[in-house]
Amino acid sequence: MTTVDPTLVPLPVIIPLLTAGLTLALWKAPRLQRIFAVAALAAMVVIGAMLLAGADGGALVVHLGGWQAPLGIDLVADRFSALMVTVSSFVLLCVLLYSLGQDIADGSPEAPVSIYYPTYLILAAGVSNAFLSGDLFNIYVGFEILLAASYVLLTLGGTSERIRAGSIYVIVALLSSIIFLTALALIYAAAGTVNLAQLAVRLPQIDPGVQLAIQILLLLAFGIKAAIFPVSAWLPDSYPTAPAPVTAVFAGLLTKVGVYAIVRTQTLLFPDGRLNDVLMVLALATMVVGVLGAVAQSDIKRLLSFTLVSHIGYMIFGIALATPASMAAALFYIVHHITVQTTLFLVVGLVERRGGSTSLDRLGGLAKASPGLAILFFIPAMSLAGIPPLSGFLGKIGLLQAGVQVGSGLAYIVVVGGVVTSLLTLYAIIKAWNKAFWQTPPEDLPQERVPRTMVVPTAAMVAFGLALTVVAAPLYGYVTRAAADLTDPSVYIHSVLGPDATQEAS
């Protein structure tokens, strides 16, 4: 097994934070800002890969400041969190390169504005902090870092439409944060700790009614961030107005931070599955409502925003089934969806540049005008729709099989809903493909070519998505081992608190 120094664990948080300060100081030197930002994210990818390999031999734990758990703040890189850090770092790097390519293509040395790079790096630090945190309050801190950075990125350019969308986003995010903070107060009052490992030991000892209240508050707070129905209406109105790179990274990553928090708390703090049936109903509603919204759209960005909501339902379904097989399929699907959804929004940015619009009523003929662009759209779109043998198909099959194995009436209903959702997703994607790429354009397309500096990072994301299919067997093996850890809370507890965890934490 690969031996990795646990002191690497804080670096995915520390490196982007320090580099953010450096790039802010270099606000008059955009070229240096670009160099340092790319270097920082490239380093995060390398470190993430090292953590991924190291965590496969057991969780890597760092007690910040030398304070042992549960007194200090812990950062924990187990199989699940290391996987999320690695994938998110790669996505963040590709999206940054895409935005740099857009900058070069526009020919403006001052675009994007100098605040973009430090804010983007702060966002990266917030994502890593949320994934690696070993206590609930530090997850809350990660969410607040994300909120501050994402609001700035969402409103870049200062147009009235972006300010309006950003205002909706920040109000919803603040509501979620207030609910989360309320849950933290209740947790600390009831259990005397916010350390996840210690909470896993103490929560079963408190009143069941208080446990249920805590679980509901946490699910509500994380459900808003993950855009689970009925608290998902904010997303399609917020994301499409942002610049293409910002929309891509938001769509790929930010909702998955909420899903990650649900996975972590449901498996570690509430393994009894008391609300699993409720989660299954919400998963079905999220799938169906989201995909019906997608089918009704005539704008590609809004269509993809609704499919984003819809496919969160598949992940929640895997969590609700609460079996090792369903959890493994959910983890695989999370990785797939981060990759594919980010890729599609990057491609839509290229479509908007080549066709002059994202409205399906104003596009057409792109397959002939730009066949390479057509390929870049087609591959991830088919994966999103679940066409075999692509990763979307593999993830969905895993989830549906897990549902059939559980065999309850509700599980069968959600399985049928998942199949119908997949078919409707395919219909929505085909409609977008036909209108944007095959139909005769209602007016002459702009003559502007898609710059290679934007195509290369997009092609890298497409290739990464295809690689998920090629390496599906070892990746599925990895997520299966991660799922086994998640469904056995004692693994996490003993990794953080030691072999005598039950006695020490009581």
Beta strands, then each sheet from edge to edge (+ up, - down):
strand 1: 60-63
strand 2: 74-77
sheet 1: 1+ 2-
end
